[in-house]
């Protein structure tokens, strides 16, 4: 059974449980999205690196390095303008007939650099109104932009949520910058979590399909991951992607051990009792093109 044939159970504060079925258009978009439908590896996506800015500092993230053989989030050979992004999409589409998704995954945060993100989506939408729009975000600015994402035609959003306990978040994020103020420690974690869950609820209420990425940080959040899965399901999340840390030289967590494949699969199996699991993630670059 395709995962898009399954229903989503969403729980909110005001109602114990309600069920949402994909409409025909959203079901088709999800079936042809290589990250959201594990039964389909035939469709391609293009990530357009138009958003270099970021408003939080994760202790595992360094964006200044780039190697053509390096595949991880936060990496792009160069930043392109919205106009260049349209040109790149047109050129790739000419030679890649199975291109079904345009994604913005940084290399910073798509909503921190929202002017570039908005213009890129507008330009491509004018050229090709049938393409699926997807973006990735840390979720800090989701409450501010949820309405406009719907208006722009964004149908799929990935939010990285590494903790639902601000005490744990305080160990993961060096700082959070929001509306001109820099927060650290517990306050940073509490603010980030509040905005992530508020934004996730708003998106799912609008019918936008959401995926939550969780980076496994051994000794920091690995024991906490089932609680994250439970919490985001209650906010309407459709599928969870549990990923190993990629240690990066120069980051705070460069010496943190990477979770093994066996450890990742064990977590996916445990959390799979709660919510659908993405099994085929390649932790793609911000300028990735092609099939997974």
Secondary structure by P-SEA (a helix, b strand, c coil): cccccbbbbbbcccccbbbbbbcaaaaaaaaaccccccccccbbbbbbcccccccccccccccccccccccccccccccccaaaaaaaaaaaaaccccccbbbbccccccccaaaaaaaaaaaaaaacccbbbbbccccccccccaaaaaaacccbbbbbbccccaaaaaaccccccccccccccaaaaaaaaaaaaaaaaaaaaacbbbbbbbbbbccccccaaaaaaaaaaaacccbbbbbcccccccccccccccccaaaaaaaaaaaccccccccccccccccccccc
